[in-house]
Amino acid sequence: MDIELARTFIEIVSTGSFIRASERLNVAQTTVSARIRNLEQQLGRALFVRHKGGASLTPAGEQFLRHAPMFVQLWQRTLHQVAVPPGRRAVLTVGSEVSLAQPLLLDWVRWMRRSLQDIALRVHVDVPQDLINQVASGMVDIAIMYAPPHRPGLKIDLLLEEKLVLVTTNSEARLLDESDYVYMDWGPDFGLHHGMNFPSAAPDLSFDLGPLALSYVLATGGSGYFRKSSVQPHIEAGRLHLVPEMPQFSYPVYAVQSASADESVVGPALAGLHSVASADIKL
């Protein structure tokens, strides 16, 4: 399918009008209409209903909207892959969730720049739901993720098994103190086990980004569950204290690989990632 057809479809949806889409695309309205007719003929379904206010999607159009952005993104990804910079044999796109970008992703990128000098890199950070879709579609070759769902077209390897531990700025604390407790959302598994262990807890402050939550606790005081490796330096420096006899929770980190990725490129990079992770890199 001509990728311009998908782009034109997306512009009409975005603007709500064939006229405004033509202005955005800098083409004649007749060209926009012709592209949509072509697209509808290929799909065998009407995608839009035109009316005085513009255009709205048919049920078939709603379904196609779920896939059109992926067509465009995959084409852009293909252009990146074809455009291999001089002196490089391939392009590798790697990524991670935001909370794993520093230092693990950063240290992995540094390792690849030293050890895989014939590979050009594209580095991408995104939210988990979008990131897993990008790996499954082949737009991202390898991503570092927490608890990725198993889906067709993915290979998932355990990188390391972290522990989430309860720490506090109060050296006398022996229990979870709700008055200064900061709830960090580490995902559905953590939420389930946290609720089982602390059924009456009702924290009034929560975060969904670990480094930000940790910075808040260090700056204002309080307690919260954090990755053991990330708080260890603060424990050693006396800024944080491990609350004794409190439950600890598993926090596994995985490398998710697209099954369609070039193994001659992905293999050495993945081996390097395991090496970086096993070197006790802080997450």
C-alpha positions as CSV (number, residue, x, y, z in Angstrom):
1,M,0.0,0.0,0.0
2,D,1.2,3.5,-0.9
3,I,2.2,5.0,2.5
4,E,0.8,8.4,1.4
5,L,-2.6,6.9,1.5
6,A,-2.2,6.1,5.2
7,R,-0.7,9.5,5.9
8,T,-3.6,11.2,4.1
9,F,-6.1,9.1,6.1
10,I,-4.4,10.2,9.4
11,E,-4.5,13.8,8.5
12,I,-8.2,13.7,7.7
13,V,-8.9,12.1,11.1
14,S,-6.6,14.7,12.8
15,T,-8.3,17.7,11.2
16,G,-11.8,16.3,10.8
17,S,-12.0,17.6,7.3
18,F,-10.8,16.8,3.7
19,I,-10.3,20.5,3.1
20,R,-8.1,21.1,6.2
21,A,-6.2,17.9,5.5
22,S,-5.4,19.1,2.0
23,E,-4.1,22.4,3.4
24,R,-1.9,20.5,5.9
25,L,-0.5,18.2,3.2
26,N,-0.1,21.1,0.8
27,V,-2.0,19.2,-2.0
28,A,-5.3,19.8,-3.8
29,Q,-8.5,18.7,-2.2
30,T,-9.1,16.5,-5.3
31,T,-5.8,14.7,-4.6
32,V,-6.9,14.0,-1.0
33,S,-10.3,12.7,-2.2
34,A,-8.6,10.5,-4.9
35,R,-6.2,9.0,-2.3
36,I,-9.1,8.1,0.0
37,R,-11.0,6.6,-2.9
38,N,-8.0,4.5,-3.8
39,L,-7.5,3.4,-0.2
40,E,-11.2,2.5,0.2
41,Q,-11.0,0.5,-3.0
42,Q,-8.0,-1.4,-1.7
43,L,-9.7,-2.2,1.6
44,G,-13.1,-2.8,0.1
45,R,-14.8,-0.6,2.7
46,A,-15.9,3.0,3.0
47,L,-13.8,4.8,5.6
48,F,-15.4,8.2,6.0
49,V,-18.9,9.7,6.0
50,R,-18.8,13.3,4.7
51,H,-21.1,16.0,6.1
52,K,-21.3,19.7,6.3
53,G,-19.0,19.9,9.4
54,G,-16.3,17.8,7.7
55,A,-15.9,14.0,7.8
56,S,-16.4,11.3,10.4
57,L,-15.2,7.7,10.5
58,T,-17.3,4.7,9.6
59,P,-16.9,1.5,11.7
60,A,-14.3,0.3,9.1
61,G,-12.5,3.6,9.4
62,E,-12.4,3.2,13.2
63,Q,-10.7,-0.2,12.7
64,F,-8.3,1.1,10.2
65,L,-7.3,3.9,12.5
66,R,-5.9,1.3,14.9
67,H,-3.4,0.2,12.2
68,A,-2.6,3.3,10.0
69,P,-0.1,4.9,12.4
70,M,1.9,1.7,12.5
71,F,2.1,1.6,8.7
72,V,3.5,5.1,8.7
73,Q,5.9,4.4,11.6
74,L,7.1,1.2,10.1
75,W,7.9,3.0,6.8
76,Q,9.8,5.7,8.7
77,R,11.7,2.9,10.5
78,T,12.5,1.3,7.2
79,L,13.8,4.5,5.9
80,H,16.1,4.8,8.9
81,Q,17.3,1.2,8.5
82,V,18.0,1.7,4.8
83,A,19.9,4.9,5.5
84,V,22.9,3.2,7.1
85,P,25.5,5.9,7.8
86,P,28.9,5.6,6.1
87,G,31.3,3.3,7.9
88,R,28.5,1.3,9.6
89,R,27.2,-2.1,8.5
90,A,23.7,-1.8,10.1
91,V,21.4,0.3,12.2
92,L,20.1,-1.0,15.6
93,T,17.2,0.6,17.4
94,V,17.2,0.0,21.2
95,G,14.9,1.4,23.9
96,S,13.7,1.2,27.4
97,E,11.0,2.3,29.8
98,V,11.6,5.7,31.3
99,S,12.5,4.4,34.7
100,L,15.2,2.1,33.2
101,A,16.8,4.6,30.9
102,Q,19.4,5.7,33.5
103,P,21.8,4.2,34.1
104,L,21.1,0.8,32.5
105,L,20.1,1.9,29.0
106,L,22.8,4.6,29.1
107,D,25.5,2.2,30.2
108,W,24.4,-0.3,27.5
109,V,24.6,2.4,24.8
110,R,28.1,3.4,26.0
111,W,29.1,-0.3,25.9
112,M,27.9,-0.6,22.3
113,R,29.6,2.5,21.1
114,R,32.9,1.1,22.4
115,S,32.4,-2.6,21.4
116,L,30.2,-2.5,18.3
117,Q,31.6,0.4,16.4
118,D,30.3,-0.8,13.1
119,I,26.7,-0.4,14.3
120,A,24.7,2.8,14.1
121,L,22.3,3.3,17.0
122,R,18.9,4.7,17.4
123,V,17.9,5.1,21.1
124,H,14.3,5.4,22.1
125,V,12.6,5.8,25.5
126,D,8.8,5.4,25.9
127,V,6.0,4.3,28.1
128,P,5.6,0.5,28.4
129,Q,2.4,0.0,26.4
130,D,3.8,1.9,23.4
131,L,7.2,0.4,23.7
132,I,6.0,-3.2,23.6
133,N,3.9,-2.4,20.5
134,Q,7.0,-0.9,18.8
135,V,9.1,-4.0,19.5
136,A,6.3,-6.3,18.3
137,S,6.0,-4.4,15.1
138,G,9.8,-4.4,14.5
139,M,10.2,-0.7,14.9
140,V,12.4,-1.3,18.0
141,D,14.9,-4.2,17.9
142,I,15.5,-4.6,21.7
143,A,13.9,-2.9,24.6
144,I,14.6,-3.1,28.4
145,M,11.3,-3.5,30.3
146,Y,9.7,-4.5,33.5
147,A,7.1,-7.3,33.3
148,P,6.5,-7.3,29.5
149,P,3.5,-9.2,28.3
150,H,4.1,-12.3,26.2
151,R,3.0,-11.7,22.7
152,P,3.6,-13.3,19.3
153,G,6.7,-12.1,17.6
154,L,8.6,-11.4,20.8
155,K,11.6,-13.0,22.5
156,I,11.9,-12.3,26.2
157,D,15.0,-12.8,28.3
158,L,15.4,-12.2,32.0
159,L,18.2,-9.7,32.6
160,L,18.2,-9.4,36.4
161,E,16.1,-9.9,39.4
162,E,15.9,-6.8,41.6
163,K,14.3,-6.4,45.0
164,L,12.0,-3.6,46.0
165,V,12.7,-2.7,49.7
166,L,11.1,-0.3,52.2
167,V,13.5,2.5,53.1
168,T,13.0,5.6,55.2
169,T,14.7,8.8,56.3
170,N,13.7,8.0,59.9
171,S,16.4,5.7,61.5
172,E,13.9,4.8,64.3
173,A,11.2,3.5,62.0
174,R,10.2,-0.2,62.4
175,L,6.9,-0.3,60.5
176,L,5.3,1.3,57.4
177,D,4.3,4.8,58.6
178,E,1.4,6.0,56.6
179,S,1.9,9.6,57.7
180,D,5.0,10.0,55.5
181,Y,4.7,7.1,53.2
182,V,5.2,7.7,49.5
183,Y,3.6,5.0,47.3
184,M,5.6,4.2,44.2
185,D,3.6,2.4,41.5
186,W,5.9,-0.4,40.3
187,G,3.2,-2.1,38.2
188,P,0.3,-4.5,38.7
189,D,2.3,-7.3,40.4
190,F,3.7,-4.9,43.0
191,G,0.2,-3.4,43.5
192,L,-1.3,-6.8,44.1
193,H,1.4,-8.0,46.6
194,H,1.6,-4.6,48.3
195,G,-2.2,-4.7,48.9
196,M,-2.0,-8.2,50.3
197,N,0.8,-7.2,52.8
198,F,-0.7,-3.8,53.7
199,P,-4.4,-4.1,53.2
200,S,-5.3,-1.0,55.3
201,A,-2.7,1.3,53.7
202,A,-4.1,4.3,52.0
203,P,-1.2,6.6,51.0
204,D,-2.2,10.1,49.9
205,L,0.9,10.7,47.7
206,S,1.9,8.4,44.9
207,F,4.3,8.5,42.0
208,D,4.8,6.5,38.8
209,L,8.4,7.3,38.2
210,G,10.9,5.8,40.6
211,P,13.8,8.4,40.4
212,L,11.3,11.2,40.9
213,A,9.8,9.5,44.0
214,L,13.2,8.8,45.4
215,S,14.3,12.4,44.9
216,Y,11.2,13.5,46.7
217,V,11.8,11.3,49.8
218,L,15.4,12.4,50.0
219,A,14.5,16.0,49.7
220,T,11.5,16.1,52.1
221,G,11.8,13.0,54.2
222,G,9.6,10.0,54.4
223,S,9.5,6.4,53.3
224,G,8.8,4.2,50.3
225,Y,9.5,1.1,48.3
226,F,12.5,1.4,45.9
227,R,14.9,-0.8,44.0
228,K,17.6,-2.0,46.4
229,S,20.5,-1.2,44.1
230,S,19.3,2.4,43.6
231,V,19.0,3.1,47.4
232,Q,22.1,1.2,48.5
233,P,24.4,4.3,48.1
234,H,22.0,6.4,50.2
235,I,21.9,3.7,52.9
236,E,25.6,3.5,53.0
237,A,25.8,7.3,53.3
238,G,23.2,7.3,56.1
239,R,20.6,9.3,54.2
240,L,18.2,6.3,54.1
241,H,17.6,3.4,56.3
242,L,16.3,-0.1,55.5
243,V,13.1,-0.8,57.6
244,P,13.8,-4.2,59.2
245,E,11.5,-7.2,58.8
246,M,9.4,-5.5,56.2
247,P,8.4,-7.6,53.1
248,Q,10.5,-7.3,50.0
249,F,9.1,-7.6,46.5
250,S,10.5,-9.0,43.3
251,Y,11.3,-6.5,40.4
252,P,12.5,-8.5,37.4
253,V,13.9,-6.7,34.4
254,Y,13.8,-8.2,30.9
255,A,15.2,-7.7,27.5
256,V,12.5,-7.9,24.9
257,Q,13.6,-8.6,21.3
258,S,11.7,-8.5,18.1
259,A,11.7,-11.9,16.4
260,S,12.2,-10.2,13.1
261,A,15.4,-8.4,14.1
262,D,18.7,-9.3,12.4
263,E,20.3,-11.8,14.7
264,S,23.8,-10.9,13.4
265,V,23.3,-7.4,14.8
266,V,21.0,-8.1,17.8
267,G,23.0,-11.1,19.1
268,P,26.2,-9.2,20.0
269,A,24.2,-6.3,21.4
270,L,22.1,-8.5,23.6
271,A,25.2,-10.3,24.9
272,G,26.6,-6.9,25.8
273,L,23.4,-6.0,27.6
274,H,23.5,-9.1,29.7
275,S,27.2,-8.3,30.5
276,V,26.3,-4.8,31.5
277,A,23.4,-6.0,33.7
278,S,25.4,-8.7,35.4
279,A,28.1,-6.2,36.2
280,D,25.8,-5.0,39.0
281,I,24.8,-1.8,37.2
282,K,22.4,0.2,39.3
283,L,18.9,0.5,37.9
